[in-house]
Amino acid sequence: MWYYKDKEFNPAHDELSLWVGFVYEIEDKTNGKKYIGKKTLWSKRRLPPLKGKKRKRIQIKESDWKDYYGSNEKVKGLVEAHGGDRFIRTVLRLCKTKGELSYYEAKEQFDRDVLLDPMYYNEFIGLKVHSKHLGDIDGRRREKVCE
């Protein structure tokens, strides 16, 4: 079960379509260690063109987010060995674009010092975000200083 704002997170399919993904925290109840990551809510698959057509088709479906416990090998091993009940999964932020998702994942990771704090399972921070990817994030638009 995922939690968001201290409530169970289980939105309807049409409500879920408003978001690309979320930034999350997984906490190990036995030792208090945490993991910060991001998860997309939708997956895309490219299918071959229909007979007589040239354009590839794109199939969009809901991802495996409900059963997801992160990409960290240590956390995945613990889930496999002890089950998911050992962890509390919390949605920290819902995001509307992939750029916003990457930005806020990295922001949470840097703000919490996940690479320096031994209470986090995180082992690296991967990031490649351009200001154009963010657009009008949280009602703030990045202004150009020079032309």
Order of alpha helices (4+ residues) and beta strands (2+ residues): beta-beta-alpha-beta-beta-beta-beta-alpha-beta-alpha-alpha-beta-beta
